[in-house]
Amino acid sequence: MNQNSDVRTETSVLQINPAVSDMALHTFITRRMNATRNLLETFSRIKLEDTDDCDVSHVADCLCLLLEDSRQAMGVLGERLLQQDVDYFVGQRP
């Protein structure tokens, strides 16, 4: 496979396990957000004139993947929390 080929698709290959706990999902998100922050911090200290264009592209691709994983997981966690609120308030009706 060509290293430079863009293999992004509209169809998700990986799916979030619906049985995973909210805490495990939160940990998943936190680890990816911390990795993103750490990589950005490291990259911000590098002199761009000392890098190849492909280096910048590789870092940007990595950051996009980490952020997309986090975004999708946060969407699932958000839906769960919203549903818990709905269930709670519906249960409070006389």
JOKACOR-V869439 format. One record per residue. N is the residue number from 1. PHI is phi in whole degrees, -180 to 180 (none if undefined). Layout:
BEGIN
[[N & PHI] [N & PHI]]
END
This chain:
BEGIN
[[1 & none] [2 & -69] [3 & -61] [4 & -90] [5 & -75] [6 & -89] [7 & -105] [8 & -66] [9 & -133] [10 & -79] [11 & -95] [12 & -71] [13 & -90] [14 & -102] [15 & -126] [16 & -81] [17 & -62] [18 & -66] [19 & -89] [20 & -69] [21 & -72] [22 & -61] [23 & -65] [24 & -65] [25 & -66] [26 & -62] [27 & -63] [28 & -56] [29 & -65] [30 & -61] [31 & -62] [32 & -72] [33 & -68] [34 & -66] [35 & -63] [36 & -63] [37 & -60] [38 & -63] [39 & -67] [40 & -64] [41 & -63] [42 & -62] [43 & -66] [44 & -68] [45 & -92] [46 & -89] [47 & -77] [48 & -62] [49 & -70] [50 & -93] [51 & -117] [52 & -88] [53 & -58] [54 & -68] [55 & -63] [56 & -62] [57 & -63] [58 & -64] [59 & -65] [60 & -62] [61 & -63] [62 & -61] [63 & -62] [64 & -62] [65 & -64] [66 & -62] [67 & -68] [68 & -67] [69 & -57] [70 & -64] [71 & -61] [72 & -66] [73 & -67] [74 & -66] [75 & -62] [76 & -65] [77 & -64] [78 & -61] [79 & -62] [80 & -62] [81 & -65] [82 & -62] [83 & -64] [84 & -63] [85 & -63] [86 & -60] [87 & -60] [88 & -64] [89 & -71] [90 & -65] [91 & -69] [92 & -85] [93 & -70] [94 & -70]]
END
